[in-house]
Amino acid sequence: MGQISNVHAREILDSRGNPTIEVEVTLESGFVGRAAVPSGASTGEHEALELRDGDKGRYLGKGVQKAVANVNDVIAPELIGFNVLDQVGVDSKMLEMDGTKTKSKLGANAILGVSLATARAAAEYLGMPLYRYIGGTNACTLPVPMMNIINGGSHSDATIAFQEFMIRPIGAPTFKEGLRMGAEVFHALAKVLKGKGLSTAVGDEGGFAPMLGGTEEAIDCILTAIKNAGYKPGRAEDGGDVSIAMDCASSEFFKDGVYDYSIFEPNGVKRNSEEQAAYLAELVEKFPIDSIEDGMDENDWDGWVALNSKIGDKCQLVGDDLFVTNVDYLKKGIELGAANSILIKVNQIGTLTETLNAIEMAHRADILLLLLTVQVKLKIQQLLISLWLLTLVKLKRVH
């Protein structure tokens, strides 16, 4: 039978060594779905709230025993008997029980763990892969991977304000070949950095974290690596094999109305909103950059509109902290013309149903979608494949 007979949560560690929650949903028929909840190092202020214990004497306050208890003692009794195929019903019940906009009562991590485990259990019950259960018959295409090869900002100790520098193997005929191209450029970059006497130690997401002089030096190193690997740097319209993408994570250095690069860079400048948009436009003009994530602060809507008007026709302008996978913020962005792409992260919103709603809204508005492979390594690969295939979009990969 497809009825839920048990829901159980436990505390585990993610790849950063931080606690997170893992949930199992068991059916009367014996099928089990299991899911672990990811979390990010830098997060938007409008994201759904992870519930942490706050006990500094245990895991530095990052324990999730409260979230575990909310699953086992509060959520589980209410879901016993639910049809596992009623994903919307399960998610709606949890949202009703929580009753807050940010899921602060039960915790977004508690709710998301149950939501994802329910989808897994449903796929097991139907005897099909999770990607087919979520993506349907159209789930047949893999996206272009975006590979994070230099870490800065909050993801490393490197003296670069921007958080991620990525490559996109746009000239690859298949995902397999794109992955190979990315690996070759990554290793070529290691040689470039060593040749400059720089460290090849890695940052929080597996990209190199060298002490470079800033954004342009980082890009120059990547361009050299692309060429040394035997590929042509450039955008698709220029016949390039590999293009460059950036996650500026601008909210991390936006203080008192100013983009203050000196927070991460010793000689960093300060730019107002207009100057920040102009600077990013200059970078796109100078380098083969075709994707910029969070180029403006999450609350700088006017700045986003200005940036989109400058380079939105030649570059993906991706709202991560701006939209937080939330239909309310996405709707506002669509109405204002604030961005042309959205990053989809299940942990930002807290349920699978709400994630799919954001994907649907973006599709209707011709907003490009990017999927994050999640910033901590957990066993959620099938879910990510499901969403990739459902959206037929770009994939942002972290190591």
N, C-alpha and C positions, 0 to 999 in steps of 0.2 A: 504494500500500500504506500501511497505517497504522503501519508500524514507524518508530521514531525512528532517524534516520541521523546526526544531529549536534546537539550542545548547545553553545552558545557564549554567554559572558557578557562584558560590557564595563562600564566605569565611566562614568556620566553624572552630570549635576547635576540636583537637584530644584528646585522653585520657591523654596526658601530659599537656594539657592546651595550646598547641601551635596551631597557625593557620594552616589550610591546606585548600585545594581546593576541593569542591564537584561540580560535573558536572551532568547535566541532558541532555539526548538526546531524543528528542520527534520525533515521526514518523507521517507522514500524516494520518496514520490509528488510531492515538491516543495512541499507545503504548509508554511507557516511560521507559528508562533505566537510573539508577542513580548510581554513583560511587564516593567514596571519596578516596583521595590519601594518602598513608602512607608515613612515613619517619622514618629514624633511628637516634639513638643518636650518634652512632659511625659509620662513613661512610668511604668508600674507596676513595682515591684521584682520581681514574679513573671513578667514577660513573657519570651518567648523572646529570646535574646540576639543583637542585631545584632553582626556581626563588623566592627570598625573597625581600621584599621592602627595607630593610635596614634603615628604619626610626626608630631610637632608642627611639623616643617618643611614639611609638605605637607598642605594643607587643614586645618590646625590639628589634625591627628591624626585627622580624620574620613574619610580615604580608605578605599576598599573594595577595594583591590587584592588583599588576602588572600582576601576572599570571591570575587572574580572568579577567582583562581587555583584556589580550591577547586571552583568549577563546571567550569572548563575542564580541569583536570588530575586531579581526583578523582571528581567526580560524573558528568561526561559519559561517560567510558569504560564506566561501569557501566550506563548507561541505553541505550546503543546496542542496537537490536534490540527494545526494549520496545514493546508495543502502546500507542499513544498514547491509546487508549480505556480503558486500565487505569489510571485516575487513582489508585485506591487502591494498586495495585501499585507505581507510580512513587513515590508519597509514602512508602509503607512501606519501600521500598528505601533511600531517602535517610535516613529515620529510623534504620534499622538501621545504615547506614554511620556516622552521627553518634554514636549511642549515648549521648547525654547528655540529661538532662531538659530543659535550656534551649537545646539545639541549639548549644552553645558551641564544639563542635569544628569543624564546617563553617560555622557561622553561620546564624542564622535567615533573614537576608537572602539568602544564597546558596540555601538550600533553598526559600524561598518564591518566589524568582524563577523557578526551574525548575518548581515546582508550578503557578504561574499560567500560565507560557508553555505548559506541557503542555496545560492546559485550553483555551487559545486555539487551539493547533494542532489539537486534537481537533475543536473547533467548525468550524474551517476545512476540515478533512478531510471532515466530514459535510455541509458546505455549509449550515450554519444559524447564526443569531446565537448569541453566547455565552449570552445570557439564556435562550434556548430549550434549549440543550444542558444547562445547569446546572439551570434552573428547571422544565423539563418542560412538560407541557400545561397545568398550573395557573398558569403564569407569565403573569398577565393583569391584575394590579392594581398600581398605584403607590401608595406610602405617603404619609402626611402629612409634608411637609418641616419640619425644624426649622432655623431660620436664625439664625446667630450674628451678632448686631448690636452687642454691646458686649464688648470683650475686657478681661480683667483678669488678675490672678495672673501666672503665668509666660508668658503670651501677650502681655503689653504692659508698658509702664512706668506704666500707670494705677494710682492708689492705691486699688485694690479687690482684696480677697483672692480673691474668687470668679473663676474663670478665664473663664467664658463666660455671657453672658446671651442667651437665644435667644427667638424668637417662633415660635408654631405656628399657622398659619392653619386652625384646626379647622373653621371655618365654610365653607371653600371646597368647592364641589361637585366640582371636578376638581383634579388636580395643577397644571395650567396656570394655573388661577385662583389657587391657593394661592401659586404662584410670583409672580404679579403682585401679590397682596396683600402678600407679604413685601417685594418691591422698593419698593412704595409706602410702607410703614412705615419701611423703611430710610432713604429720602430724607426722610421727614417727621422722623425722628430727627435727621438732619443739621441741619435747620432749628431744631429744639428746642435742640440743643447750641450752635449759633451764637448763638441768642437769649440764651443764658446766658453768652456770651463764652467758651465752651469750645472746645477744639481738635476738629477733625473728622479729624485724622490717624488712621490705622488701625493696629491691632495685628497680631500674627503671623498671624491667621486672617481678616483682612479686616473685622472689626468695629471700630467706633470705640473709641478708647482715651483718653477724656477724664479729666481729673483731678477726679473726683467725690468726694463725701464718704463713699462707702461703698455697700453693697449696696442699701439702701432708696432712696437718691437715684438710683441707676442704674435701678431698677425704676420709680420715679416718672417718669423721663424717657421710658422706653419706653411707659408707659401713656399719657402725653401724646401721644406720636407716634402710637400706635394710634388714639386719638380724632381727632387732627388729620388722619389719613389717611382718616377717614370710617368707621371700624370700631368695633365694640363690644368692649372688653376683657372677657374672662371665660372661664370653663371651659365645656365643652360642655353640661353639665347646667344651666348658668345662661343658655344661649342666646348665649354669647359667639362672636364671630367670630375673635378672636385671643387665645390664651393665652400664658403665659410659662413658659419652661423655663430651668433653670440647670445649669451644670456647676461644682460647687463646687471640684472637684479638691482635696479636703481634705487629701490626703496631702502636698500641697506646703507646707502650713503646720501640719502636725501634728508637734510636737517634744516629746519626753520626756513623752508621755502627755497633752499639752495642745494644743488647737487655738488657735494663737497668731496672731491676725489682724494683730498689729503687724509681722509679717514683711513684709507688703505695705501695710498701712495705718498711717500715722503715729500715729493715735490708736486703733489697733485694740485690742480687748479679748482676754483669754484665757479660753477656756471648756474645762471638762472634757467628757468624753463625754456625760454626762447633759445638761449645759447646751447642748451643740451640737445634740443631738437636739431639745431643747425650743425652741431658737432657730429651727431650720428649720420646726418645727411652727407656730410663731408667724407666720413668713413666709407659709406656705401658708394660714393662717387669714386673714391680712390682705390678701393679694394673690392674683390669679388665676393662681397657679402650679400647674401640673399635671404637672410632670416635674422631678426633681432627680437629677442624676448625681453619683456619688461624694460624697454629702453627709457621709459619715464616712470615716475613714482606711481604707486597704486591709487593715489588720490588726486593726481595731477591730470584730471580729465582734459582740461584745455591743452595741456602739453601733448597728450596723446592725439588729440584731434589735429594739432599743428603738425606733429610728426607724420601722421597718416597722410595729410595733404601734401607733404613734401616728398615722401618716398614710398607711399603705400602702393603705388603702381609698379614698383620694381623690387619690392622686398616684403617678405613675410614679417608683419609686425604682430608679435605674439603676446597676448595678454595671459599672464600666469597669475601673479598677485593681483592684477587688475580685475580679473573675472572670477578667480577661485572656483571654477567649474560650477558657478551658481547662475541660474537662469535670470535672476533679478539683475545682477551686474552685467551679464551678457546682453540682456535686453537694452539696458541703458547704453552700453557700448555700441550696439547696432544702431540705435536711434541717433547717437551723436556722431557716428562714423569714427570711433576712437581707435579701432584696430581692425585688422583684416584676418586675424588668426587667433585661436584659443588653444591653450595647453590644457589637456584633460588629465586630471588627477583624482582618483576615487577618494583619497583621504582628505581632499580639500572640502568636499561636500558631505561625505559620510554615509551615503547609501548608493547601491548600484542603480536603483530606480532614478534617483536624482541625477546621477552621472549620465544615464541614457537620455534623460530629458534635455540636458545641456547639449548633448551631441545632436539630438533631433533639432533643437532650435538653431544651432549653428549651421546645420545642413540647409535648413529652410532659408537662411539668410545668406547662403553662399560664403560663410565664414570658414576658412581653412581650419583643420583640426590637427593637433599634434598630440601624441600619446607619450607620457613619461613612463619609462620602464621602472620607475620607483627608486627612490634614493637609498633604500636599504635592500640588501639581497634577501628576499624571502620567497617562499614557494608559491608565487602567484603568477608564474609565467603563462599558464593557460588562460588566466583571466586577461592578461595583457594582450595575448595573441587574439583573444576573442574581440577585444575592443579595437585592436588594429584592423582586423578584418571587417568589422562592422563599419568603421569610419572610412576605410580606404584612404588613409592619410599618411602624413610623415610620422616617423617614429624617432623620438629623442632618446638616445641611448646613453646611459651612464654605466661605467665599468663596474 
